[in-house]
Amino acid sequence: MRINYETNPRAIVHRCTIPYGGSDKSFILSGNVRGIIEEGYDEVTWFEGEVWYPQSTGGLEVGGMDHDFQYRALKRGASTVEGVIDKMKRWCETMNLEISEQHPETVGITY
């Protein structure tokens, strides 16, 4: 997998939608899986995860996770997209959340 950083500067290869906010779940978090290319390689070598508030709030990463074991594991990533999504699901469970939608990102990605 190769990433064109001009069209996909954050190297997002997969997106998840995570509803939150009371009983109606009217707010949305964006769970992103990013492809990481290590120095000396031309293609993605591993993946990491992150959870962001949507662009309407300025696009900020969920904070206060310095002591959250599950979120640190998500940031450490895995060798596959599926492995990162599993870690994201585990993080969601600890926060009483769940992933409602998943879709691969196609902009700036070639296989």
N, C-alpha and C positions, 0 to 999 in steps of 0.2 A: 504494500500500500504506500503510495506517495501522496504528499500533501503540497498543494500550491499555496504558499503563505500569502500571496497577494490577494487571493479570493477567499481564503480561510485562515486569517492571521492567528487565531487562537488554536488552530489544529483540532477542531471538534469533529469527531468521526461518528458520534452517536449521541442522541438527545433523549432524555426522559422527562416526562411531565409529572410533577409531584404536587397534588393539591394539598392545601393546609388551611387552617383558620376556622376554628369552631365547627359546629355541626354541619354547616352548609359548604364547608371547604371552598370558599369563594376566592381564595388567593392561590397563586401558583408559584412553585419553585421549579427551577430548571436544573435537572441533573445532566451534566455533560461528561462525556468520555472523550478525553483528549489523546491523540496519538503523539508519542514522543519518539523523536529520531535522535539517537545518540551520535555524538561526534564521530565522524569517520564512516558513517553509514548513509545510504541514499534513501532508505525506506524506513517505515515505522518499525521500531524494535520492541516497544512495550506501550502500555496504556495506563493513564491515571484518571481518576474521577474527581469531580468537584460538584458542589451544589451552589447555585446562584439565585439571588432574587432577580426577577425579570428586569428587562431594560427600562421599564417605566419607573423603577426606583433608582436608576443610575447604574444598574448592572453590577451589584456588589456581591461578593462571595459571602456565604453564610459565615458569620463570625462566632467567636467564643468557643471554638472547637479545639483549642490547644490541649485540653485534657480529655477529649472524647476519643477513646480508643478506636471505635468503629470508623469515625471520620478520618483519623490518621491513617488507618488501614486503606480507606478509599483513596486518599491522596497518594499513598505509596504505590497503588495500582496493582496491575497483574500483566501477565504475558498475552492475555486475550481480552477482547471487548466483553465477552460473556463473564469472565472472571471479575471484571470491574463492576458490571451490572449486578452480579451476586453480592459484592461488597456494598453497593449502593442500596440494595434491598435490605441487607442486614442493618445498615445505618437507619433506613426508614423505619424498620421495626422498632428500633430503640427510641425513636421519636414519635411512635404511634402514627406513622404515615405509611403510605404505599404508593408505588409507581402506578399511574393510571394509563399512561401511553408511552410507547417507545418507538423511535424511528431512526434509521441510519441517516446520517448527514451525507449529502452527495456533492455539495458545493466544494470545489477545490480538492476532491479526492479522486485518485485513479488507482485501479487495482492491477 
